[in-house]
Amino acid sequence: MIDVYYTYNKETLVVNQEGVSTTKNSKIPEYPRDALLVKPLEPKEGFVVRVCEFVNGRPTATEYVVDHRGKTIYNKANPLESKQVKDLGEIEEGWTLTQPPHQYVTWSEALNDWQIDTQAKYEAEYQQVNDTRGILYVQIVDRLNNEAEMIRRTEGDEAKATEYEEQADAAYLKIRADNPWPELPV
């Protein structure tokens, strides 16, 4: 005699692990026509238990299905693209659960992991240093040199103009030292 039956979600087919007594409301065993009448598989980390193998509308067995719902996956072709998993089962082809360490990576099937794209990383670092230097040159060095030129033209004070030019030269060297070019990739 069946003492307990199990219900399941009709959309996802995920089993409710808490059995329902067949004699809950009466002395005669009762259960729904589509109830699972066999004990489902035990819960397992990273999986859900789903009903399967239907006979006349009634499930006759259960199976494990991978559950990544709510986890973030990353596009192997574009590491900046990510999304949340919404459905049960394996993750989509072309996506991975492994988070890229930064944007300058490509997916390596051989390693089954992200691999640094050294050329792209170098180019981005080079551009960042170039932009930083350019901004600082305009804000500091160019202003000091312009001031020196104006002093020379309007005041005729060569010593004062030279002092500003020396400050500009020192600022130029400091900006270069504080913002070195990245090393070329090997």
Buried (B, 14 or more C-beta within 10 A) or exposed (E): EEEBBBBBEEEBBBBEEEBBEBBEEEEEBBBEEBBBEEEBBEEEEEBBBBBEEEEEEBBEBBBBBEBBEEEEBBBBEEBEEEEEBEEBEEBEEEBBEBEBEEEBBEBEEEEEEBEBBEEBBBBBBEEEBEEEBEEBBEEBBBBBBEBBEEBBEEEEEEEBBEBBBEBBEEBBEEBBEEBEEBEEEE
